[in-house]
């Protein structure tokens, strides 16, 4: 922090109390805890804040101009005759009026490491039918699923936020701890977001009944 | 190909009269209502309107196009807040080098089920201040709750401006260490 820290912090506090943007410098990191505490006190001392009407209006305009990456674009809906859905999609979200026709986003490409090697991860006999088992093959994390004598595998990393998935046995899917997204055992998204499918992972069963995943050293 | 689409679109427009439906503005209103909660969440952490507006807009632009139509409100809100946490984490990380672990308490708040009660913010401030020593609490109360200038605080506390500045710094360091139990 340049100069005396109390002077620098006072400048930041004074700016906050005047409703000004936080203008921080490199050296301010030394007082990062005090600065975030000041921001928090300034942000909560007046109670929960609502958007200024002018900002709300600007945001509404931005949302209505934004092209939707979602499942039904306005043009697609027009062509398909999904009028109400088109109106909602133009706003960006949440069309309640009609059921949207689903269009899956890309994803699901296999993970093929450049210098990959097969890594023994489990015995086939140890895998429970319909139950995801998390395994690690070097730098490749996966969930493996047994179907009879064959095994499939998908990446254990969410296709959106890079968080490690967990097996939700109750719902029979892979759930993301970072946001409410979930995937079927074959990697397809099952809930509210138009996420790409999970990457698939190469897996094989040896003649000795061992399950191997293509991973890294 | 383009011509075919255009004629189909024109036909759809004529027969279905779908170009002027109110659904778009309704959907935007729903989104804005959810974004009000996001704005309040962000404002409570950055403490100023310009940054809160920028960050809220970032959340909207990142999250809204990815939401699937017909998603339940709880999922929409959850996704918006997950995005808000990510955007806020990036904000503090870039400006102050704060790590995710350091921001844990600040960002790991549950997604609100409804609009927060109006007294929630001030109650939080009182709970934080309540755990500080008398002098530290007083200086922060006067500045943040009563809007006193440094000179006014010094007069009120019968001290000097320089001493109050140092006390304010120490009080904020102490406030940062307060851990509130839910």
Interface residues (C-beta under 8 A of the other chain):
Chain A: X5 X6 X7 X9 X10 X13 X14 X15 X16 X17 X19 X20 X21 X22 X24 X28 X29 X31 X32 X33 X34 X35 X36 X37 X38 X39 X40 X41 X42 X43 X44 X45 X46 X47 X48 X49 X50 X51 X52 X55 X56 X58 X59 X60 X62 X63 X64 X66 X67 X68 X69 X70 X71 X72 X75 X78 X79 X81 X83 X84 X85 X86 X87 X88 X89 X90 X91 X92 X93 X94 X95 X96 X97 X99 X100 X160 X161 X178 X179 X180 X181 X191 X192 X193 X194 X195
Chain B: X5 X8 X9 X12 X13 X16 X17 X18 X21 X22 X23 X24 X25 X26 X27 X28 X29 X30 X31 X32 X35 X36 X39 X40 X43 X44 X45 X46 X47 X48 X49 X50 X51 X52 X53 X56 X57 X60 X61 X64 X65 X66 X67 X68 X69 X70 X71 X72 X74 X75 X76 X78 X79 X82 X83 X86 X92 X95 X96 X97 X98 X102 X106 X115 X116 X118 X119 X120 X121 X122 X124 X125 X128 X140 X143 X144 X145 X147 X150 X162 X165 X166 X168 X169 X172 X173 X175 X176 X177
